[in-house]
Amino acid sequence: MNSSHKQHPDSHAAMSIDVEDWFQTENMKGVIERDRWDSCELRVERNTMRILDILDARKTRATFFVLGWVAERCPGLVHQIASMGHEVASHGYGHELVYSLTPKQFRADITRSKKHLEDLIGKSVLGYRAPCFSITEWAIEILQEEGFTYDSSAVPTIAHDRYGKLDGIETRTPIVAIRDGFYEVCVSCIPVGQRGIPWGGGGYFRFLPYAVWKQGVRAILRSGRPYVFYIHPWEFDPLQPRPTGLKATTNFRQRVNLQRCEARFSALVRDVNWIPICELLDTRKSAAAPIPALPLVGRRVEGALP
């Protein structure tokens, strides 16, 4: 953060981009069937390149959670993300809500995505983010078995109609070891008791005035907690197609303030010093205080990091 915005010396901010296209959102599920995806106008590449340009202008690196479906059709985009020094992580393959899948289907989805991304960039993919943050307890063991070392899907908010849930996750401890060698990096919330108000990006970022949003970010960073932000390339695209049949509330969630998002994002990149999530996690692992561990039912956690 620039010199006029002081923050706690141990706090860091991580930037993340969930790379999916306009027709793959949960908002569009009721009007665009999956078997129509290949007939939809692909706009994700141009929108993601605009994000890359904004980040590059500020010498900022981020984590890009890339959907496998997109990676198969835009391999050059994945190469570009990696060549510019950003972390490439997985958003799964088909943008299916985790809790709508069986464990077998989930494993197939993440392994297909992970293998394709690794073949493209020539290195291991370690991070995962669930579509619509739909993480659930049983998925963690599968993620670790398939070679991931962290998840960044938990949003410890009061309530949400799409988000998943991990037991024991609290807003005030946003990075935890939930299995031995596997970590959860939560998307940021403003604390309200043990839960919080979502303050990590997306529609919330587009809806609230930027000055209000920045104050919330400053409060999180001054507290010593890390700040984790996310955005989607389609949120930079007010000219995206408008399919008929969307409910008014769903249309609002998809389109609110799209025309203002790019300018707000540019300001946020300017106003905060950012690192990728993998670097945030490495910084916390090497800190004097260990990352707290959650020895919960169904998880094998042998203790905090030494």
C-alpha positions as CSV (number, residue, x, y, z in Angstrom):
1,M,0.0,0.0,0.0
2,N,1.3,3.4,-0.8
3,S,3.0,5.5,1.9
4,S,-0.2,7.4,2.8
5,H,-2.0,4.1,3.8
6,K,-0.2,2.6,6.8
7,Q,-0.7,-1.1,7.5
8,H,0.5,-3.6,10.1
9,P,4.0,-4.7,9.4
10,D,3.0,-8.4,9.3
11,S,0.1,-8.0,6.9
12,H,0.1,-8.8,3.2
13,A,-2.4,-8.6,0.4
14,A,-2.9,-11.3,-2.2
15,M,-4.5,-10.7,-5.6
16,S,-6.4,-13.5,-7.3
17,I,-8.3,-13.8,-10.6
18,D,-10.8,-16.6,-11.3
19,V,-10.5,-17.1,-15.0
20,E,-13.9,-18.1,-16.4
21,D,-16.1,-16.7,-19.1
22,W,-19.4,-14.8,-18.9
23,F,-21.6,-17.8,-19.8
24,Q,-20.0,-20.1,-17.2
25,T,-21.2,-18.3,-14.2
26,E,-23.8,-19.8,-11.8
27,N,-26.0,-16.8,-12.8
28,M,-26.2,-18.1,-16.4
29,K,-26.9,-21.7,-15.5
30,G,-30.7,-21.4,-15.9
31,V,-30.5,-19.9,-19.4
32,I,-27.3,-21.3,-21.0
33,E,-27.0,-25.1,-20.9
34,R,-23.5,-26.6,-20.6
35,D,-23.8,-28.2,-24.0
36,R,-24.2,-24.7,-25.5
37,W,-20.9,-23.4,-24.2
38,D,-19.0,-24.1,-27.4
39,S,-21.5,-22.0,-29.3
40,C,-21.2,-19.0,-27.0
41,E,-18.9,-16.0,-27.8
42,L,-15.6,-16.5,-26.1
43,R,-14.6,-13.2,-24.5
44,V,-12.4,-14.5,-21.6
45,E,-9.1,-14.1,-23.4
46,R,-9.4,-10.4,-24.2
47,N,-10.8,-9.6,-20.8
48,T,-8.0,-11.5,-19.0
49,M,-5.4,-9.8,-21.2
50,R,-6.8,-6.4,-20.0
51,I,-6.3,-7.5,-16.4
52,L,-2.7,-8.6,-17.2
53,D,-2.0,-5.2,-18.7
54,I,-3.3,-3.4,-15.6
55,L,-1.2,-5.7,-13.3
56,D,1.9,-5.3,-15.5
57,A,1.7,-1.5,-15.5
58,R,2.0,-1.7,-11.7
59,K,4.6,-4.5,-11.7
60,T,2.1,-6.6,-9.7
61,R,1.9,-10.4,-9.7
62,A,-1.2,-12.4,-8.9
63,T,-2.7,-15.9,-8.7
64,F,-4.8,-16.9,-11.7
65,F,-7.3,-19.7,-10.9
66,V,-7.8,-21.0,-14.4
67,L,-10.8,-23.1,-15.4
68,G,-9.7,-26.2,-17.3
69,W,-12.3,-25.7,-20.0
70,V,-10.9,-22.3,-20.7
71,A,-7.3,-23.5,-20.6
72,E,-8.1,-26.2,-23.3
73,R,-9.4,-23.5,-25.6
74,C,-7.0,-20.7,-24.8
75,P,-3.6,-22.3,-24.2
76,G,-1.8,-19.2,-25.3
77,L,-3.5,-17.2,-22.5
78,V,-2.2,-19.7,-19.9
79,H,1.3,-19.4,-21.3
80,Q,1.0,-15.6,-21.2
81,I,-0.1,-15.7,-17.6
82,A,2.8,-17.9,-16.6
83,S,5.4,-16.0,-18.7
84,M,4.5,-12.8,-16.9
85,G,5.4,-14.3,-13.5
86,H,2.0,-15.0,-12.2
87,E,1.0,-18.1,-10.3
88,V,-1.2,-20.5,-12.3
89,A,-3.7,-22.4,-10.1
90,S,-6.8,-24.5,-10.7
91,H,-10.5,-23.5,-10.8
92,G,-11.5,-27.0,-11.6
93,Y,-12.5,-28.1,-15.1
94,G,-16.2,-27.6,-15.7
95,H,-17.3,-25.0,-13.2
96,E,-19.4,-27.4,-11.3
97,L,-20.4,-26.6,-7.7
98,V,-18.3,-29.0,-5.5
99,Y,-21.2,-30.1,-3.3
100,S,-23.2,-31.0,-6.5
101,L,-20.6,-33.6,-7.4
102,T,-19.8,-37.1,-6.0
103,P,-16.3,-37.5,-4.7
104,K,-15.5,-39.6,-7.8
105,Q,-16.7,-36.8,-10.1
106,F,-14.9,-34.2,-8.2
107,R,-11.6,-36.1,-8.4
108,A,-12.0,-36.5,-12.2
109,D,-12.8,-32.7,-12.5
110,I,-9.7,-31.5,-10.6
111,T,-7.3,-34.0,-12.1
112,R,-8.3,-33.2,-15.6
113,S,-7.8,-29.5,-15.0
114,K,-4.5,-29.9,-13.0
115,K,-2.9,-32.2,-15.6
116,H,-3.8,-29.9,-18.5
117,L,-2.5,-26.7,-16.7
118,E,0.7,-28.5,-15.7
119,D,1.3,-29.7,-19.2
120,L,0.9,-26.1,-20.4
121,I,3.2,-24.4,-17.9
122,G,5.7,-27.2,-17.2
123,K,5.5,-27.0,-13.4
124,S,3.3,-28.2,-10.6
125,V,-0.1,-26.5,-9.9
126,L,-0.5,-26.3,-6.1
127,G,-3.5,-24.1,-5.5
128,Y,-7.2,-24.7,-6.0
129,R,-10.4,-22.5,-5.8
130,A,-13.8,-24.1,-6.0
131,P,-16.4,-22.6,-8.4
132,C,-18.6,-20.1,-6.5
133,F,-16.5,-20.9,-3.4
134,S,-18.5,-24.2,-3.1
135,I,-15.8,-26.1,-1.1
136,T,-16.9,-28.8,1.3
137,E,-15.3,-31.0,3.9
138,W,-14.8,-34.2,1.9
139,A,-13.1,-32.4,-0.9
140,I,-10.0,-31.5,1.1
141,E,-8.6,-34.9,1.4
142,I,-9.0,-35.5,-2.4
143,L,-7.3,-32.2,-3.2
144,Q,-4.3,-33.2,-1.1
145,E,-4.2,-36.7,-2.6
146,E,-4.1,-35.2,-6.0
147,G,-1.1,-33.0,-5.2
148,F,-2.6,-29.7,-4.2
149,T,-1.1,-28.0,-1.1
150,Y,-3.7,-25.2,-0.5
151,D,-7.3,-24.3,-1.1
152,S,-8.6,-20.7,-1.3
153,S,-12.3,-21.3,-1.4
154,A,-13.6,-20.6,2.1
155,V,-15.4,-17.4,2.7
156,P,-16.2,-17.3,6.5
157,T,-19.3,-15.1,6.1
158,I,-22.5,-15.2,8.0
159,A,-24.6,-16.8,5.2
160,H,-24.6,-17.2,1.4
161,D,-26.8,-19.2,-1.0
162,R,-23.9,-20.6,-3.0
163,Y,-20.8,-20.8,-0.8
164,G,-19.7,-24.0,0.7
165,K,-18.4,-24.4,4.3
166,L,-15.4,-25.8,6.2
167,D,-16.0,-26.3,9.9
168,G,-13.9,-24.3,12.3
169,I,-12.9,-21.6,9.8
170,E,-13.1,-18.1,11.3
171,T,-12.7,-14.7,9.9
172,R,-10.0,-13.7,12.4
173,T,-7.7,-16.7,11.5
174,P,-7.9,-16.6,7.7
175,I,-4.9,-18.9,7.0
176,V,-5.0,-22.3,8.7
177,A,-3.5,-25.8,8.4
178,I,-6.5,-28.0,7.9
179,R,-4.5,-31.2,7.2
180,D,-0.8,-32.0,7.8
181,G,0.8,-30.1,4.9
182,F,-2.4,-28.6,3.4
183,Y,-3.7,-25.1,4.1
184,E,-6.8,-23.0,3.7
185,V,-6.3,-19.4,2.6
186,C,-9.7,-17.7,3.1
187,V,-11.2,-15.0,1.0
188,S,-11.4,-11.9,3.2
189,C,-14.3,-10.8,5.3
190,I,-14.8,-7.9,7.8
191,P,-15.2,-9.7,11.2
192,V,-18.5,-9.8,12.9
193,G,-18.0,-12.3,15.7
194,Q,-16.6,-15.5,14.4
195,R,-18.0,-14.9,10.9
196,G,-17.9,-11.8,8.7
197,I,-19.2,-9.6,6.0
198,P,-17.7,-10.6,2.6
199,W,-15.0,-8.1,1.6
200,G,-13.0,-10.1,-0.9
201,G,-14.3,-8.9,-4.3
202,G,-16.8,-9.9,-7.0
203,G,-20.3,-8.3,-6.8
204,Y,-19.6,-6.8,-3.4
205,F,-16.6,-4.9,-4.9
206,R,-18.7,-3.7,-7.8
207,F,-21.7,-2.7,-5.7
208,L,-20.1,-0.7,-2.9
209,P,-18.5,2.8,-3.5
210,Y,-14.7,2.4,-3.9
211,A,-13.9,4.7,-1.0
212,V,-15.9,2.5,1.3
213,W,-14.3,-0.6,0.0
214,K,-10.8,0.8,0.4
215,Q,-11.5,1.7,4.0
216,G,-12.5,-2.0,4.7
217,V,-9.2,-3.2,3.0
218,R,-7.2,-0.8,5.2
219,A,-9.0,-2.0,8.3
220,I,-8.1,-5.6,7.5
221,L,-4.4,-4.8,6.8
222,R,-4.0,-2.6,9.9
223,S,-5.3,-5.5,12.0
224,G,-2.3,-7.7,10.9
225,R,-4.6,-10.2,9.0
226,P,-3.8,-10.8,5.4
227,Y,-6.1,-9.5,2.7
228,V,-7.2,-11.8,-0.1
229,F,-9.1,-10.3,-3.1
230,Y,-10.7,-11.9,-6.2
231,I,-12.2,-10.8,-9.5
232,H,-13.4,-12.4,-12.7
233,P,-12.5,-11.3,-16.3
234,W,-16.2,-11.1,-17.2
235,E,-16.6,-8.4,-14.6
236,F,-14.6,-6.1,-16.9
237,D,-17.0,-6.6,-19.8
238,P,-20.2,-4.4,-19.8
239,L,-20.7,-5.4,-23.4
240,Q,-21.0,-9.1,-22.7
241,P,-24.1,-10.7,-24.3
242,R,-27.5,-10.3,-22.5
243,P,-29.4,-13.6,-22.8
244,T,-33.1,-13.5,-22.3
245,G,-34.8,-15.3,-19.4
246,L,-32.6,-14.2,-16.5
247,K,-34.5,-13.3,-13.3
248,A,-34.1,-9.7,-12.2
249,T,-32.1,-10.6,-9.1
250,T,-29.8,-12.9,-11.1
251,N,-29.3,-10.3,-13.8
252,F,-28.4,-7.8,-11.0
253,R,-25.8,-10.1,-9.6
254,Q,-24.2,-10.6,-13.0
255,R,-24.3,-7.0,-14.3
256,V,-24.2,-4.6,-11.4
257,N,-21.7,-1.8,-12.1
258,L,-19.8,-3.7,-14.8
259,Q,-19.0,-0.4,-16.5
260,R,-17.2,0.8,-13.3
261,C,-15.3,-2.3,-12.5
262,E,-12.1,-1.8,-14.5
263,A,-11.5,1.7,-13.1
264,R,-12.1,0.5,-9.6
265,F,-9.8,-2.5,-10.1
266,S,-7.1,-0.2,-11.5
267,A,-7.4,2.0,-8.4
268,L,-7.2,-1.0,-6.1
269,V,-4.0,-2.3,-7.8
270,R,-2.5,1.1,-7.4
271,D,-3.5,1.6,-3.8
272,V,-2.3,-1.8,-2.4
273,N,0.9,-3.7,-2.6
274,W,0.0,-7.2,-3.9
275,I,1.6,-10.7,-4.0
276,P,0.3,-14.1,-5.3
277,I,-1.4,-16.4,-2.9
278,C,1.5,-18.9,-3.0
279,E,3.9,-16.2,-1.9
280,L,1.5,-15.1,0.9
281,L,1.3,-18.7,2.1
282,D,5.1,-19.1,2.0
283,T,5.6,-15.8,3.9
284,R,3.2,-17.0,6.6
285,K,4.9,-20.4,6.8
286,S,8.3,-18.8,7.3
287,A,7.1,-16.3,9.9
288,A,8.1,-16.7,13.6
289,A,4.5,-17.5,14.7
290,P,3.2,-20.8,13.3
291,I,0.1,-21.1,11.1
292,P,-2.7,-22.3,13.4
293,A,-3.9,-25.8,12.8
294,L,-7.5,-27.1,13.0
295,P,-7.5,-30.8,14.3
296,L,-11.1,-31.3,13.2
297,V,-13.2,-34.5,12.8
298,G,-12.2,-36.2,9.6
299,R,-8.9,-34.4,9.2
300,R,-5.5,-35.6,10.1
301,V,-3.6,-32.5,11.4
302,E,-0.6,-33.3,13.5
303,G,0.0,-29.8,14.8
304,A,1.0,-26.4,13.7
305,L,4.0,-25.7,11.6
306,P,7.3,-25.7,13.6
